[in-house]
Amino acid sequence: MSKMFLRATLVAAIIGVAPALAADISGAGATFPYPIYAKWADSYKTQTGNGLNYQSIGSGGGIKQIIANTVTFGATDKPLKAEELEKNGLVQWPQVMGGIVPIINIEGVASEQLVLDGTALAKIFLGEIKTWNDPAIVKLNPNLKLSDTPIAVVHRSDGSGTTFNFTDYLAKVSADWKSKVGSDAAVEWPVGLAAKGNEGVANTVTNTKGSIGYVEYAFAKQNKIAFADLVNKDGKRVAPTMDAFQAAAANADWANAPGYYQILTNQPGEKSWPITAATFILVHKQPTDTAAVGEALKFFDWAFKNGAKEAEALDYIPMPDNVIGMIRTTWATEIKGVDGKLVFQGN
């Protein structure tokens, strides 16, 4: 395990269990945005003195906790549809976007040397492609020396928005995957080892020879884990880069998406990374603790204003200015206390 991964895990543990101070903001959910939320939290604490008590427990846990009203905000990479938001009295918005990548541990194969297409990736996770020298993989990689090493599939054990987006992509590119497994935050995996969170998947792949998993790109980059290129919808080989994530995100029509519900997998475009996703924040439309939600909105507003460079440094995509404007309007019109007063005043 890398020193950087140990450090990230330690920070996650500290943030997750530290007692919240009066001015601290409590949230829980997706592991996908954890690296940038941790970075923003550190900068925000330095500038304002206010902390972020964020538990990186997976999107499913974040949704459950915000519905139960045990945290100020929930975080999820699986957006809720408009009817689910209405049913639970929630407001949702996208905070940042990024990419999900297949990570690998194959002896002698470095990042971006291996390429997979959607069909091969689905067959690997279905357990139908069992070794790295399978003809389907060799055909895609004629210049790589691939051995008969058995493939060890690694997947999430917890309810996960990363899993939702990964399986959504597989269901779009493979009829077999769609009919046999489908897409959701938690699925019945045909094969593989289970690990909790992006951190757990990254750690398991790092320590398992011949393995493949999927994590948010920042986890792979920060921990120096090899990842594969993919063949996108236009049939072009692409690497996970900021430009590739932005190319996919450019197709999002946020203005016409009720509750900002958008899925960005398998987008067209020669440069588009096929497993791109947004990560979302959930708060109560009529919070019981308006002061706490007000502090959370100040933090996320600060992140929109000041956090773009930090996001890009970790290869996340900041939300476009016009979308941020729409989100602020949502805050200023939909989130109100029991007395009818607006929680977000802007500045």
C-alpha positions in Angstrom: 0.0 0.0 0.0 1.4 3.4 -0.9 2.3 6.0 1.7 -0.2 8.4 0.0 -3.0 5.8 0.2 -2.2 5.3 3.9 -2.3 9.0 4.4 -5.6 9.3 2.6 -7.1 6.5 4.6 -5.9 8.0 7.8 -7.4 11.4 6.9 -10.7 9.7 6.0 -10.8 8.0 9.4 -10.1 11.3 11.2 -12.7 13.2 9.4 -15.2 10.3 9.8 -14.9 9.9 13.5 -13.8 13.3 14.8 -16.5 15.0 17.1 -18.1 17.9 15.3 -17.5 21.3 16.8 -20.3 23.9 17.0 -19.4 25.4 13.6 -18.5 22.1 11.9 -20.7 20.8 9.0 -21.8 17.2 9.1 -22.3 15.1 6.0 -22.0 11.6 4.8 -22.1 9.6 1.6 -20.2 9.1 -1.7 -16.5 8.0 -1.7 -16.2 9.2 -5.3 -15.7 12.9 -4.3 -13.9 12.3 -1.0 -10.5 13.5 -2.3 -11.8 16.9 -3.3 -14.1 17.3 -0.3 -11.2 16.6 2.0 -9.1 19.1 0.1 -11.8 21.8 0.2 -12.4 21.1 3.9 -8.8 21.7 4.7 -8.7 25.0 2.8 -12.1 26.1 4.2 -11.0 25.3 7.8 -7.8 27.4 7.2 -9.8 30.4 5.8 -12.9 30.3 8.1 -12.1 28.2 11.1 -15.1 26.0 10.3 -14.6 22.3 9.7 -16.3 19.6 7.6 -17.2 16.3 9.4 -17.7 14.1 6.3 -18.1 10.3 6.5 -17.0 8.6 3.3 -19.4 5.7 3.6 -20.8 5.3 0.1 -23.8 6.9 -1.7 -26.3 4.4 -0.3 -25.3 5.3 3.2 -25.4 9.0 2.4 -28.9 8.8 1.1 -30.1 6.8 4.1 -28.6 9.3 6.5 -30.0 12.4 5.0 -33.5 10.8 4.7 -33.1 9.9 8.4 -32.0 13.5 9.1 -28.9 12.3 11.0 -26.6 14.5 8.9 -26.8 18.0 7.5 -26.2 16.9 4.0 -26.0 13.6 2.1 -23.7 13.0 -0.9 -24.4 10.6 -3.7 -23.1 9.7 -7.2 -26.5 8.1 -7.9 -28.8 11.0 -8.3 -32.3 10.7 -7.1 -35.2 11.2 -9.5 -37.6 14.1 -9.1 -40.3 11.9 -7.6 -37.8 10.5 -5.0 -36.8 14.0 -4.0 -40.4 15.1 -3.6 -41.3 12.0 -1.6 -38.5 12.6 0.9 -38.6 16.5 0.9 -35.1 16.8 -0.5 -33.3 19.3 -2.8 -30.4 18.0 -5.0 -27.7 19.6 -7.0 -24.4 18.5 -8.7 -21.3 19.8 -6.9 -18.5 18.5 -9.2 -17.8 16.0 -11.9 -15.2 13.4 -12.6 -14.3 10.1 -14.2 -14.4 6.4 -13.1 -11.6 4.2 -14.4 -10.8 0.5 -14.5 -7.7 -0.1 -12.3 -5.5 -3.1 -12.9 -2.7 -5.0 -11.3 -1.0 -6.9 -14.1 2.7 -7.7 -13.9 4.6 -5.6 -16.4 1.6 -3.5 -17.5 1.6 0.2 -16.6 -1.1 2.8 -16.9 -2.5 3.4 -20.3 -0.7 0.4 -21.9 -3.8 -1.8 -21.8 -7.0 -0.9 -23.6 -10.4 -2.5 -23.1 -13.7 -1.9 -24.9 -17.1 -2.1 -23.2 -17.8 -5.6 -24.5 -14.6 -7.0 -23.0 -15.0 -5.1 -19.8 -18.6 -6.5 -19.3 -17.4 -10.0 -20.1 -14.6 -9.7 -17.5 -17.1 -8.6 -14.8 -19.5 -11.3 -15.9 -16.8 -13.9 -15.3 -16.8 -14.9 -19.0 -13.3 -13.7 -19.7 -11.1 -15.4 -17.1 -7.5 -14.8 -18.0 -5.5 -11.8 -19.3 -4.5 -13.5 -22.5 -8.0 -14.2 -23.5 -8.3 -13.7 -27.3 -10.7 -10.8 -26.9 -8.1 -8.9 -24.8 -5.2 -9.9 -27.0 -7.0 -8.6 -30.1 -7.4 -5.2 -28.5 -3.7 -5.2 -27.4 -1.7 -6.9 -30.1 1.6 -5.3 -28.9 1.3 -6.3 -25.3 2.7 -9.5 -23.9 -0.2 -10.8 -21.8 0.1 -14.0 -19.7 -2.5 -16.6 -18.7 -2.8 -15.0 -15.3 -6.3 -15.5 -13.9 -8.3 -12.3 -13.6 -9.4 -11.4 -10.1 -12.5 -9.1 -10.3 -12.8 -6.5 -7.5 -16.1 -4.7 -6.9 -17.8 -2.6 -4.2 -19.5 -4.3 -1.3 -21.5 -1.2 -0.2 -24.3 0.7 -1.9 -22.3 2.9 -4.2 -22.9 5.7 -6.7 -19.6 4.7 -8.3 -21.1 1.2 -8.8 -24.3 2.7 -10.2 -22.4 4.7 -12.9 -20.0 1.8 -13.7 -22.9 -0.7 -14.1 -25.0 1.9 -16.0 -22.1 2.0 -18.5 -21.9 -1.8 -18.7 -25.7 -2.0 -19.2 -25.5 0.5 -22.1 -22.7 -1.4 -23.9 -23.6 -5.0 -23.1 -27.1 -6.5 -23.6 -25.9 -9.5 -21.6 -24.9 -7.3 -18.7 -28.2 -5.4 -18.9 -30.3 -8.6 -18.8 -28.3 -10.6 -16.3 -27.1 -8.0 -13.8 -28.5 -4.5 -14.6 -27.5 -1.2 -13.1 -27.9 0.1 -9.6 -26.0 1.2 -6.5 -25.8 -2.4 -5.4 -26.1 -5.4 -7.8 -25.7 -9.2 -7.6 -22.2 -9.5 -8.9 -21.6 -12.7 -10.9 -18.0 -13.0 -9.7 -15.3 -11.2 -7.7 -14.0 -10.0 -4.4 -16.0 -7.4 -2.5 -14.4 -4.3 -0.9 -15.9 -1.3 0.8 -15.5 2.2 -0.7 -13.2 3.4 -3.5 -10.5 3.2 -0.8 -11.2 -0.5 -0.3 -11.3 -1.4 -4.0 -8.1 0.5 -4.6 -6.4 -1.3 -1.7 -7.6 -4.7 -2.8 -6.5 -4.2 -6.4 -3.1 -3.0 -5.2 -2.6 -6.1 -3.1 -4.1 -8.7 -5.6 -2.1 -9.8 -8.6 -4.0 -10.1 -11.8 -6.9 -8.0 -10.5 -9.2 -5.4 -12.0 -11.5 -3.0 -10.3 -13.1 0.4 -10.7 -12.6 3.6 -8.8 -12.8 7.4 -9.1 -9.8 8.6 -11.1 -8.3 10.7 -8.3 -7.9 7.5 -6.2 -6.0 5.8 -9.0 -3.9 8.9 -9.7 -3.1 9.7 -6.0 -2.2 6.2 -5.2 -0.2 5.4 -8.4 -2.4 2.5 -9.4 -2.3 1.4 -13.0 -5.4 2.0 -15.0 -6.6 1.0 -18.5 -7.7 3.1 -21.5 -11.1 2.5 -22.9 -12.7 2.5 -26.4 -15.5 5.0 -26.3 -18.9 5.2 -28.0 -17.4 6.7 -31.2 -14.9 3.8 -31.4 -11.9 5.9 -30.3 -9.3 4.8 -27.8 -9.3 7.4 -25.0 -7.3 7.9 -21.8 -8.8 9.3 -18.6 -7.9 13.0 -18.7 -9.5 16.3 -17.8 -10.1 16.9 -21.5 -11.8 13.5 -21.9 -14.0 14.1 -18.8 -14.9 17.6 -20.0 -15.8 16.3 -23.5 -18.3 13.9 -22.0 -19.7 16.4 -19.5 -20.3 18.9 -22.3 -23.3 16.9 -23.3 -25.2 17.5 -20.0 -28.3 19.6 -20.3 -28.7 20.7 -16.7 -31.3 23.4 -17.4 -33.8 20.8 -18.6 -33.1 18.1 -16.0 -35.6 18.0 -13.1 -33.8 17.8 -9.8 -30.5 18.1 -11.9 -30.9 14.4 -12.7 -28.1 13.6 -15.2 -26.3 10.4 -16.1 -23.1 11.0 -18.1 -22.0 7.5 -19.1 -21.3 6.4 -22.7 -21.6 10.0 -24.1 -20.9 10.5 -27.8 -17.8 12.4 -29.0 -14.4 11.3 -30.2 -12.7 12.6 -27.1 -15.3 11.6 -24.5 -14.3 9.4 -21.6 -17.1 6.7 -21.4 -17.5 6.5 -17.6 -17.9 10.1 -16.6 -20.2 11.1 -13.7 -21.4 14.0 -11.5 -21.6 13.8 -7.8 -24.5 15.3 -6.0 -25.5 16.9 -2.6 -28.8 16.4 -0.9 -30.3 18.6 1.8 -33.8 18.8 3.2 -36.1 21.3 1.5 -37.4 22.4 4.9 -34.6 21.6 7.3 -35.1 21.3 11.1 -31.8 22.9 11.7 -31.7 25.9 9.4 -28.4 27.2 10.9 -26.6 24.0 10.1 -27.9 23.8 6.5 -27.0 27.5 6.1 -23.4 26.7 7.1 -23.4 23.8 4.7 -24.6 26.0 1.8 -21.9 28.6 2.7 -19.3 25.8 2.4 -20.5 24.6 -1.0 -20.9 28.2 -2.2 -17.3 28.8 -1.1 -16.3 25.7 -3.0 -18.0 27.0 -6.2 -16.2 30.3 -5.8 -12.8 29.2 -4.6 -12.4 25.5 -5.2 -12.1 25.1 -9.0 -8.3 25.0 -9.2 -8.1 22.5 -6.4 -10.7 20.4 -8.2 -8.8 20.5 -11.5 -5.6 19.6 -9.7 -7.3 16.3 -8.7 -8.8 15.9 -12.2 -12.3 16.7 -11.2 -14.4 19.0 -13.4 -15.8 22.1 -11.8 -19.4 22.9 -12.6 -19.9 25.5 -15.3 -20.7 29.0 -14.2 -24.2 29.0 -15.7 -25.0 25.8 -13.8 -23.6 27.3 -10.6 -26.0 30.2 -11.1 -28.9 27.8 -11.5 -27.9 26.0 -8.3 -27.8 29.2 -6.3 -31.2 30.1 -7.6 -32.4 26.7 -6.4 -30.9 27.3 -3.0 -32.5 30.8 -2.8 -36.0 29.6 -3.8 -36.5 26.1 -2.5 -34.7 25.7 0.8 -36.7 27.4 3.6 -37.2 27.1 7.3 -40.4 26.1 9.0 -41.1 29.9 9.3 -40.9 30.3 5.6 -37.7 32.2 5.7 -35.0 31.4 3.1 -31.9 29.6 4.4 -29.5 30.8 1.7 -29.2 34.6 1.5 -26.3 34.7 -1.0 -23.7 37.4 -0.8 
